[in-house]
Amino acid sequence: MNIQVLLFGIAADLLKSDSLEISVTENCTIYTFKKELLKRHPKLLHLSSYAVAVNETYADDNAVLKENDVVALIPPVSGG
């Protein structure tokens, strides 16, 4: 199934894109999704931490993805 991934901050900088599409297996959890994403895009290993939102709601590693979900990778931000 296809999942749209939105990238923000340093994640977008690392991949030189603000979005991508990834195909995952049915009943894929966020945990499995993150492992697969890192395997396909090893530059993301440079992120020390990030939050994940699915369809604009923060999700934990046990959340199960559905076809056409939109996943956002949200790295920590700082400002001043």
Secondary structure, DSSP 4 states (H G I P E B T S, - for coil): -EEEEEE-HHHHHHHTSSEEEEE--TT-BHHHHHHHHHHH-GGGGG-S--EEEETTEE--TTPBP-TT-EEEEE------
